[in-house]
Amino acid sequence: MIPKDPVMLLSFVNMKLRDYYRDLDDCCEALQIDRAQLVEQLAAIGYSYDGEANQFR
């Protein structure tokens, strides 16, 4: 289950990216998450995806 709270979602996704997936597309596909919606949710709290670091910052 994916957290609904944006801060918990940030922590969850960054952990998954760090530990399991090579990039955001791979993560979203594996977890069946809509990439655009995820990016929008995290942008609402001031975070954007950094492909080089493979995390939201």
N, CA, C and O atoms as a Tripos MOL2 file, in Angstrom:
@<TRIPOS>MOLECULE
protein
  228   227    57     0     0
PROTEIN
NO_CHARGES

@<TRIPOS>ATOM
      1 N           0.8430   -1.1860    0.0000 N.3       1 MET1
      2 CA          0.0000    0.0000    0.0000 C.3       1 MET1
      3 C           0.8850    1.2460    0.0000 C.2       1 MET1
      4 O           1.8760    1.3240    0.7270 O.2       1 MET1
      5 N           0.5160    2.1920   -0.8090 N.am      2 ILE2
      6 CA          1.2910    3.4170   -0.9640 C.3       2 ILE2
      7 C           0.6900    4.4960   -0.0580 C.2       2 ILE2
      8 O          -0.5230    4.7060   -0.0630 O.2       2 ILE2
      9 N           1.5340    5.1790    0.7190 N.am      3 PRO3
     10 CA          1.0320    6.2150    1.6380 C.3       3 PRO3
     11 C           0.3030    7.3370    0.9070 C.2       3 PRO3
     12 O           0.6850    7.7180   -0.1990 O.2       3 PRO3
     13 N          -0.7350    7.8540    1.5230 N.am      4 LYS4
     14 CA         -1.4900    8.9720    0.9520 C.3       4 LYS4
     15 C          -0.9390   10.3200    1.4320 C.2       4 LYS4
     16 O          -0.9970   11.3120    0.7060 O.2       4 LYS4
     17 N          -0.4110   10.3500    2.6440 N.am      5 ASP5
     18 CA          0.1800   11.5760    3.1760 C.3       5 ASP5
     19 C           1.4010   11.9300    2.3240 C.2       5 ASP5
     20 O           2.2670   11.0790    2.1220 O.2       5 ASP5
     21 N           1.4920   13.1610    1.8220 N.am      6 PRO6
     22 CA          2.5830   13.5290    0.9150 C.3       6 PRO6
     23 C           3.9930   13.3550    1.5050 C.2       6 PRO6
     24 O           4.9100   12.9460    0.7930 O.2       6 PRO6
     25 N           4.1680   13.6570    2.7710 N.am      7 VAL7
     26 CA          5.4940   13.5260    3.3870 C.3       7 VAL7
     27 C           5.8700   12.0490    3.5320 C.2       7 VAL7
     28 O           7.0170   11.6670    3.2980 O.2       7 VAL7
     29 N           4.9060   11.2370    3.9160 N.am      8 MET8
     30 CA          5.1530    9.7930    4.0050 C.3       8 MET8
     31 C           5.3920    9.2120    2.6140 C.2       8 MET8
     32 O           6.2260    8.3230    2.4420 O.2       8 MET8
     33 N           4.6620    9.7140    1.6290 N.am      9 LEU9
     34 CA          4.8430    9.2790    0.2480 C.3       9 LEU9
     35 C           6.2550    9.5970   -0.2250 C.2       9 LEU9
     36 O           6.8980    8.7660   -0.8660 O.2       9 LEU9
     37 N           6.7360   10.7830    0.0840 N.am     10 LEU10
     38 CA          8.1010   11.1800   -0.2710 C.3      10 LEU10
     39 C           9.1100   10.1970    0.3080 C.2      10 LEU10
     40 O           9.9860    9.7090   -0.4060 O.2      10 LEU10
     41 N           8.9920    9.9130    1.5700 N.am     11 SER11
     42 CA          9.9110    8.9910    2.2390 C.3      11 SER11
     43 C           9.8280    7.5990    1.6190 C.2      11 SER11
     44 O          10.8560    6.9730    1.3580 O.2      11 SER11
     45 N           8.6230    7.1170    1.3830 N.am     12 PHE12
     46 CA          8.3990    5.7980    0.7980 C.3      12 PHE12
     47 C           9.0370    5.6880   -0.5920 C.2      12 PHE12
     48 O           9.7700    4.7400   -0.8750 O.2      12 PHE12
     49 N           8.7510    6.6630   -1.4450 N.am     13 VAL13
     50 CA          9.2590    6.6200   -2.8210 C.3      13 VAL13
     51 C          10.7740    6.7510   -2.8450 C.2      13 VAL13
     52 O          11.4360    6.0250   -3.5870 O.2      13 VAL13
     53 N          11.3360    7.6490   -2.0620 N.am     14 ASN14
     54 CA         12.7960    7.7890   -2.0490 C.3      14 ASN14
     55 C          13.4820    6.5160   -1.5460 C.2      14 ASN14
     56 O          14.5480    6.1480   -2.0390 O.2      14 ASN14
     57 N          12.8780    5.8540   -0.5770 N.am     15 MET15
     58 CA         13.4410    4.5920   -0.0910 C.3      15 MET15
     59 C          13.4010    3.5370   -1.1910 C.2      15 MET15
     60 O          14.3780    2.8180   -1.4020 O.2      15 MET15
     61 N          12.2790    3.4460   -1.8860 N.am     16 LYS16
     62 CA         12.1580    2.4760   -2.9800 C.3      16 LYS16
     63 C          13.1680    2.7810   -4.0850 C.2      16 LYS16
     64 O          13.8110    1.8750   -4.6140 O.2      16 LYS16
     65 N          13.3030    4.0620   -4.4300 N.am     17 LEU17
     66 CA         14.2650    4.4450   -5.4660 C.3      17 LEU17
     67 C          15.6900    4.1000   -5.0400 C.2      17 LEU17
     68 O          16.4750    3.5830   -5.8350 O.2      17 LEU17
     69 N          16.0090    4.3820   -3.8160 N.am     18 ARG18
     70 CA         17.3630    4.1260   -3.3050 C.3      18 ARG18
     71 C          17.6710    2.6300   -3.2530 C.2      18 ARG18
     72 O          18.7600    2.2050   -3.6390 O.2      18 ARG18
     73 N          16.7190    1.8370   -2.7810 N.am     19 ASP19
     74 CA         16.9960    0.4330   -2.4950 C.3      19 ASP19
     75 C          16.6580   -0.5460   -3.6130 C.2      19 ASP19
     76 O          17.2300   -1.6350   -3.6660 O.2      19 ASP19
     77 N          15.7360   -0.1820   -4.5130 N.am     20 TYR20
     78 CA         15.2370   -1.1870   -5.4460 C.3      20 TYR20
     79 C          15.2210   -0.8200   -6.9250 C.2      20 TYR20
     80 O          15.3010   -1.7150   -7.7670 O.2      20 TYR20
     81 N          15.1220    0.4460   -7.2710 N.am     21 TYR21
     82 CA         14.8660    0.8050   -8.6650 C.3      21 TYR21
     83 C          15.9210    1.7340   -9.2400 C.2      21 TYR21
     84 O          16.4630    2.5920   -8.5430 O.2      21 TYR21
     85 N          16.2020    1.5480  -10.5230 N.am     22 ARG22
     86 CA         17.2550    2.3340  -11.1800 C.3      22 ARG22
     87 C          16.8040    3.7390  -11.5540 C.2      22 ARG22
     88 O          17.6280    4.6410  -11.7000 O.2      22 ARG22
     89 N          15.4700    3.9280  -11.7110 N.am     23 ASP23
     90 CA         14.9570    5.2590  -12.0180 C.3      23 ASP23
     91 C          13.4680    5.3370  -11.6910 C.2      23 ASP23
     92 O          12.8470    4.3440  -11.3130 O.2      23 ASP23
     93 N          12.9170    6.5230  -11.8420 N.am     24 LEU24
     94 CA         11.5230    6.7550  -11.4680 C.3      24 LEU24
     95 C          10.5670    5.9570  -12.3450 C.2      24 LEU24
     96 O           9.5660    5.4420  -11.8470 O.2      24 LEU24
     97 N          10.8480    5.8450  -13.6220 N.am     25 ASP25
     98 CA          9.9760    5.0850  -14.5130 C.3      25 ASP25
     99 C           9.9080    3.6210  -14.0930 C.2      25 ASP25
    100 O           8.8280    3.0310  -14.0600 O.2      25 ASP25
    101 N          11.0410    3.0460  -13.7770 N.am     26 ASP26
    102 CA         11.1140    1.6540  -13.3220 C.3      26 ASP26
    103 C          10.3030    1.4740  -12.0360 C.2      26 ASP26
    104 O           9.5570    0.5050  -11.8970 O.2      26 ASP26
    105 N          10.4510    2.3990  -11.1160 N.am     27 CYS27
    106 CA          9.7360    2.3530   -9.8390 C.3      27 CYS27
    107 C           8.2280    2.4490  -10.0600 C.2      27 CYS27
    108 O           7.4700    1.6450   -9.5180 O.2      27 CYS27
    109 N           7.7970    3.4120  -10.8390 N.am     28 CYS28
    110 CA          6.3670    3.6010  -11.0780 C.3      28 CYS28
    111 C           5.7490    2.3940  -11.7720 C.2      28 CYS28
    112 O           4.6380    1.9810  -11.4410 O.2      28 CYS28
    113 N           6.4620    1.8420  -12.7180 N.am     29 GLU29
    114 CA          5.9560    0.6630  -13.4200 C.3      29 GLU29
    115 C           5.8060   -0.5200  -12.4530 C.2      29 GLU29
    116 O           4.7720   -1.1870  -12.4410 O.2      29 GLU29
    117 N           6.8190   -0.7710  -11.6610 N.am     30 ALA30
    118 CA          6.7940   -1.9060  -10.7340 C.3      30 ALA30
    119 C           5.7140   -1.7490   -9.6590 C.2      30 ALA30
    120 O           5.0680   -2.7240   -9.2770 O.2      30 ALA30
    121 N           5.5240   -0.5270   -9.1780 N.am     31 LEU31
    122 CA          4.5540   -0.2810   -8.1060 C.3      31 LEU31
    123 C           3.1680    0.0920   -8.6370 C.2      31 LEU31
    124 O           2.2340    0.3180   -7.8680 O.2      31 LEU31
    125 N           3.0530    0.1520   -9.9600 N.am     32 GLN32
    126 CA          1.8020    0.5280  -10.6260 C.3      32 GLN32
    127 C           1.2950    1.8820  -10.1320 C.2      32 GLN32
    128 O           0.1390    2.0340   -9.7350 O.2      32 GLN32
    129 N           2.2090    2.8650  -10.1730 N.am     33 ILE33
    130 CA          1.9200    4.2360   -9.7700 C.3      33 ILE33
    131 C           1.9020    5.0960  -11.0290 C.2      33 ILE33
    132 O           2.7440    4.9200  -11.9100 O.2      33 ILE33
    133 N           0.9670    6.0080  -11.1210 N.am     34 ASP34
    134 CA          0.9360    6.9600  -12.2280 C.3      34 ASP34
    135 C           2.0390    7.9920  -11.9950 C.2      34 ASP34
    136 O           1.9990    8.7450  -11.0220 O.2      34 ASP34
    137 N           3.0190    8.0190  -12.8910 N.am     35 ARG35
    138 CA          4.1930    8.8810  -12.7110 C.3      35 ARG35
    139 C           3.8020   10.3500  -12.6110 C.2      35 ARG35
    140 O           4.2710   11.0590  -11.7210 O.2      35 ARG35
    141 N           2.9500   10.8080  -13.5140 N.am     36 ALA36
    142 CA          2.5580   12.2250  -13.5310 C.3      36 ALA36
    143 C           1.8610   12.6190  -12.2290 C.2      36 ALA36
    144 O           2.1120   13.6950  -11.6860 O.2      36 ALA36
    145 N           1.0020   11.7610  -11.7400 N.am     37 GLN37
    146 CA          0.2930   12.0440  -10.4900 C.3      37 GLN37
    147 C           1.2670   12.0900   -9.3090 C.2      37 GLN37
    148 O           1.1540   12.9530   -8.4390 O.2      37 GLN37
    149 N           2.2140   11.1650   -9.2840 N.am     38 LEU38
    150 CA          3.2170   11.1400   -8.2230 C.3      38 LEU38
    151 C           4.0520   12.4180   -8.2290 C.2      38 LEU38
    152 O           4.2590   13.0460   -7.1910 O.2      38 LEU38
    153 N           4.5230   12.7860   -9.4080 N.am     39 VAL39
    154 CA          5.3410   14.0050   -9.5390 C.3      39 VAL39
    155 C           4.5310   15.2240   -9.0890 C.2      39 VAL39
    156 O           5.0630   16.1070   -8.4150 O.2      39 VAL39
    157 N           3.2620   15.2730   -9.4540 N.am     40 GLU40
    158 CA          2.3970   16.3830   -9.0660 C.3      40 GLU40
    159 C           2.1860   16.4360   -7.5480 C.2      40 GLU40
    160 O           2.2370   17.5080   -6.9460 O.2      40 GLU40
    161 N           1.9510   15.2760   -6.9410 N.am     41 GLN41
    162 CA          1.7390   15.2220   -5.4840 C.3      41 GLN41
    163 C           2.9740   15.7130   -4.7360 C.2      41 GLN41
    164 O           2.8590   16.4520   -3.7580 O.2      41 GLN41
    165 N           4.1450   15.3040   -5.1910 N.am     42 LEU42
    166 CA          5.3640   15.7010   -4.4820 C.3      42 LEU42
    167 C           5.7690   17.1340   -4.8150 C.2      42 LEU42
    168 O           6.4070   17.8000   -4.0000 O.2      42 LEU42
    169 N           5.4080   17.6100   -5.9940 N.am     43 ALA43
    170 CA          5.6570   19.0190   -6.3370 C.3      43 ALA43
    171 C           4.8350   19.9380   -5.4310 C.2      43 ALA43
    172 O           5.2570   21.0490   -5.1120 O.2      43 ALA43
    173 N           3.6670   19.4640   -5.0260 N.am     44 ALA44
    174 CA          2.7980   20.2600   -4.1580 C.3      44 ALA44
    175 C           3.4320   20.5390   -2.7950 C.2      44 ALA44
    176 O           3.0500   21.4920   -2.1160 O.2      44 ALA44
    177 N           4.3990   19.7120   -2.3940 N.am     45 ILE45
    178 CA          5.1000   19.9680   -1.1270 C.3      45 ILE45
    179 C           6.5460   20.4270   -1.3680 C.2      45 ILE45
    180 O           7.3750   20.4330   -0.4580 O.2      45 ILE45
    181 N           6.8200   20.8110   -2.6220 N.am     46 GLY46
    182 CA          8.1060   21.4410   -2.9280 C.3      46 GLY46
    183 C           9.2140   20.5170   -3.3850 C.2      46 GLY46
    184 O          10.3810   20.9050   -3.3360 O.2      46 GLY46
    185 N           8.8980   19.3080   -3.8280 N.am     47 TYR47
    186 CA          9.9270   18.3560   -4.2480 C.3      47 TYR47
    187 C           9.8060   18.0360   -5.7270 C.2      47 TYR47
    188 O           8.7040   17.9750   -6.2740 O.2      47 TYR47
    189 N          10.9410   17.8340   -6.3640 N.am     48 SER48
    190 CA         10.9640   17.4090   -7.7620 C.3      48 SER48
    191 C          11.9740   16.2760   -7.9050 C.2      48 SER48
    192 O          12.8930   16.1390   -7.0970 O.2      48 SER48
    193 N          11.7900   15.4790   -8.9290 N.am     49 TYR49
    194 CA         12.6530   14.3220   -9.1400 C.3      49 TYR49
    195 C          13.9860   14.7480   -9.7400 C.2      49 TYR49
    196 O          14.0210   15.4800  -10.7290 O.2      49 TYR49
    197 N          15.0680   14.2960   -9.1500 N.am     50 ASP50
    198 CA         16.4270   14.5110   -9.6370 C.3      50 ASP50
    199 C          16.9140   13.1760  -10.1860 C.2      50 ASP50
    200 O          17.2390   12.2630   -9.4280 O.2      50 ASP50
    201 N          16.9610   13.0720  -11.5150 N.am     51 GLY51
    202 CA         17.3430   11.8240  -12.1680 C.3      51 GLY51
    203 C          18.7650   11.3940  -11.8780 C.2      51 GLY51
    204 O          19.0450   10.1990  -11.7780 O.2      51 GLY51
    205 N          19.6650   12.3490  -11.7420 N.am     52 GLU52
    206 CA         21.0640   12.0080  -11.4420 C.3      52 GLU52
    207 C          21.2010   11.3600  -10.0620 C.2      52 GLU52
    208 O          21.9370   10.3880   -9.8880 O.2      52 GLU52
    209 N          20.4910   11.9050   -9.1060 N.am     53 ALA53
    210 CA         20.5500   11.3710   -7.7340 C.3      53 ALA53
    211 C          19.5330   10.2420   -7.5360 C.2      53 ALA53
    212 O          19.5900    9.5190   -6.5400 O.2      53 ALA53
    213 N          18.6090   10.0940   -8.4790 N.am     54 ASN54
    214 CA         17.5310    9.1070   -8.3960 C.3      54 ASN54
    215 C          16.7470    9.2530   -7.0950 C.2      54 ASN54
    216 O          16.5290    8.2900   -6.3590 O.2      54 ASN54
    217 N          16.3340   10.4870   -6.8410 N.am     55 GLN55
    218 CA         15.5080   10.7520   -5.6620 C.3      55 GLN55
    219 C          14.7690   12.0720   -5.8350 C.2      55 GLN55
    220 O          15.1140   12.8960   -6.6820 O.2      55 GLN55
    221 N          13.7510   12.2470   -5.0140 N.am     56 PHE56
    222 CA         13.0440   13.5320   -4.9910 C.3      56 PHE56
    223 C          13.7790   14.4250   -4.0040 C.2      56 PHE56
    224 O          14.1280   14.0120   -2.8970 O.2      56 PHE56
    225 N          14.0030   15.6560   -4.4370 N.am     57 ARG57
    226 CA         14.7070   16.6480   -3.5930 C.3      57 ARG57
    227 C          13.8970   17.9140   -3.5260 C.2      57 ARG57
    228 O          14.3040   18.8740   -2.8710 O.2      57 ARG57
@<TRIPOS>BOND
     1     1     2 1
     2     2     3 1
     3     3     4 2
     4     3     5 am
     5     5     6 1
     6     6     7 1
     7     7     8 2
     8     7     9 am
     9     9    10 1
    10    10    11 1
    11    11    12 2
    12    11    13 am
    13    13    14 1
    14    14    15 1
    15    15    16 2
    16    15    17 am
    17    17    18 1
    18    18    19 1
    19    19    20 2
    20    19    21 am
    21    21    22 1
    22    22    23 1
    23    23    24 2
    24    23    25 am
    25    25    26 1
    26    26    27 1
    27    27    28 2
    28    27    29 am
    29    29    30 1
    30    30    31 1
    31    31    32 2
    32    31    33 am
    33    33    34 1
    34    34    35 1
    35    35    36 2
    36    35    37 am
    37    37    38 1
    38    38    39 1
    39    39    40 2
    40    39    41 am
    41    41    42 1
    42    42    43 1
    43    43    44 2
    44    43    45 am
    45    45    46 1
    46    46    47 1
    47    47    48 2
    48    47    49 am
    49    49    50 1
    50    50    51 1
    51    51    52 2
    52    51    53 am
    53    53    54 1
    54    54    55 1
    55    55    56 2
    56    55    57 am
    57    57    58 1
    58    58    59 1
    59    59    60 2
    60    59    61 am
    61    61    62 1
    62    62    63 1
    63    63    64 2
    64    63    65 am
    65    65    66 1
    66    66    67 1
    67    67    68 2
    68    67    69 am
    69    69    70 1
    70    70    71 1
    71    71    72 2
    72    71    73 am
    73    73    74 1
    74    74    75 1
    75    75    76 2
    76    75    77 am
    77    77    78 1
    78    78    79 1
    79    79    80 2
    80    79    81 am
    81    81    82 1
    82    82    83 1
    83    83    84 2
    84    83    85 am
    85    85    86 1
    86    86    87 1
    87    87    88 2
    88    87    89 am
    89    89    90 1
    90    90    91 1
    91    91    92 2
    92    91    93 am
    93    93    94 1
    94    94    95 1
    95    95    96 2
    96    95    97 am
    97    97    98 1
    98    98    99 1
    99    99   100 2
   100    99   101 am
   101   101   102 1
   102   102   103 1
   103   103   104 2
   104   103   105 am
   105   105   106 1
   106   106   107 1
   107   107   108 2
   108   107   109 am
   109   109   110 1
   110   110   111 1
   111   111   112 2
   112   111   113 am
   113   113   114 1
   114   114   115 1
   115   115   116 2
   116   115   117 am
   117   117   118 1
   118   118   119 1
   119   119   120 2
   120   119   121 am
   121   121   122 1
   122   122   123 1
   123   123   124 2
   124   123   125 am
   125   125   126 1
   126   126   127 1
   127   127   128 2
   128   127   129 am
   129   129   130 1
   130   130   131 1
   131   131   132 2
   132   131   133 am
   133   133   134 1
   134   134   135 1
   135   135   136 2
   136   135   137 am
   137   137   138 1
   138   138   139 1
   139   139   140 2
   140   139   141 am
   141   141   142 1
   142   142   143 1
   143   143   144 2
   144   143   145 am
   145   145   146 1
   146   146   147 1
   147   147   148 2
   148   147   149 am
   149   149   150 1
   150   150   151 1
   151   151   152 2
   152   151   153 am
   153   153   154 1
   154   154   155 1
   155   155   156 2
   156   155   157 am
   157   157   158 1
   158   158   159 1
   159   159   160 2
   160   159   161 am
   161   161   162 1
   162   162   163 1
   163   163   164 2
   164   163   165 am
   165   165   166 1
   166   166   167 1
   167   167   168 2
   168   167   169 am
   169   169   170 1
   170   170   171 1
   171   171   172 2
   172   171   173 am
   173   173   174 1
   174   174   175 1
   175   175   176 2
   176   175   177 am
   177   177   178 1
   178   178   179 1
   179   179   180 2
   180   179   181 am
   181   181   182 1
   182   182   183 1
   183   183   184 2
   184   183   185 am
   185   185   186 1
   186   186   187 1
   187   187   188 2
   188   187   189 am
   189   189   190 1
   190   190   191 1
   191   191   192 2
   192   191   193 am
   193   193   194 1
   194   194   195 1
   195   195   196 2
   196   195   197 am
   197   197   198 1
   198   198   199 1
   199   199   200 2
   200   199   201 am
   201   201   202 1
   202   202   203 1
   203   203   204 2
   204   203   205 am
   205   205   206 1
   206   206   207 1
   207   207   208 2
   208   207   209 am
   209   209   210 1
   210   210   211 1
   211   211   212 2
   212   211   213 am
   213   213   214 1
   214   214   215 1
   215   215   216 2
   216   215   217 am
   217   217   218 1
   218   218   219 1
   219   219   220 2
   220   219   221 am
   221   221   222 1
   222   222   223 1
   223   223   224 2
   224   223   225 am
   225   225   226 1
   226   226   227 1
   227   227   228 2
@<TRIPOS>SUBSTRUCTURE
     1 MET1         2 RESIDUE 1 A MET
     2 ILE2         6 RESIDUE 1 A ILE
     3 PRO3        10 RESIDUE 1 A PRO
     4 LYS4        14 RESIDUE 1 A LYS
     5 ASP5        18 RESIDUE 1 A ASP
     6 PRO6        22 RESIDUE 1 A PRO
     7 VAL7        26 RESIDUE 1 A VAL
     8 MET8        30 RESIDUE 1 A MET
     9 LEU9        34 RESIDUE 1 A LEU
    10 LEU10       38 RESIDUE 1 A LEU
    11 SER11       42 RESIDUE 1 A SER
    12 PHE12       46 RESIDUE 1 A PHE
    13 VAL13       50 RESIDUE 1 A VAL
    14 ASN14       54 RESIDUE 1 A ASN
    15 MET15       58 RESIDUE 1 A MET
    16 LYS16       62 RESIDUE 1 A LYS
    17 LEU17       66 RESIDUE 1 A LEU
    18 ARG18       70 RESIDUE 1 A ARG
    19 ASP19       74 RESIDUE 1 A ASP
    20 TYR20       78 RESIDUE 1 A TYR
    21 TYR21       82 RESIDUE 1 A TYR
    22 ARG22       86 RESIDUE 1 A ARG
    23 ASP23       90 RESIDUE 1 A ASP
    24 LEU24       94 RESIDUE 1 A LEU
    25 ASP25       98 RESIDUE 1 A ASP
    26 ASP26      102 RESIDUE 1 A ASP
    27 CYS27      106 RESIDUE 1 A CYS
    28 CYS28      110 RESIDUE 1 A CYS
    29 GLU29      114 RESIDUE 1 A GLU
    30 ALA30      118 RESIDUE 1 A ALA
    31 LEU31      122 RESIDUE 1 A LEU
    32 GLN32      126 RESIDUE 1 A GLN
    33 ILE33      130 RESIDUE 1 A ILE
    34 ASP34      134 RESIDUE 1 A ASP
    35 ARG35      138 RESIDUE 1 A ARG
    36 ALA36      142 RESIDUE 1 A ALA
    37 GLN37      146 RESIDUE 1 A GLN
    38 LEU38      150 RESIDUE 1 A LEU
    39 VAL39      154 RESIDUE 1 A VAL
    40 GLU40      158 RESIDUE 1 A GLU
    41 GLN41      162 RESIDUE 1 A GLN
    42 LEU42      166 RESIDUE 1 A LEU
    43 ALA43      170 RESIDUE 1 A ALA
    44 ALA44      174 RESIDUE 1 A ALA
    45 ILE45      178 RESIDUE 1 A ILE
    46 GLY46      182 RESIDUE 1 A GLY
    47 TYR47      186 RESIDUE 1 A TYR
    48 SER48      190 RESIDUE 1 A SER
    49 TYR49      194 RESIDUE 1 A TYR
    50 ASP50      198 RESIDUE 1 A ASP
    51 GLY51      202 RESIDUE 1 A GLY
    52 GLU52      206 RESIDUE 1 A GLU
    53 ALA53      210 RESIDUE 1 A ALA
    54 ASN54      214 RESIDUE 1 A ASN
    55 GLN55      218 RESIDUE 1 A GLN
    56 PHE56      222 RESIDUE 1 A PHE
    57 ARG57      226 RESIDUE 1 A ARG
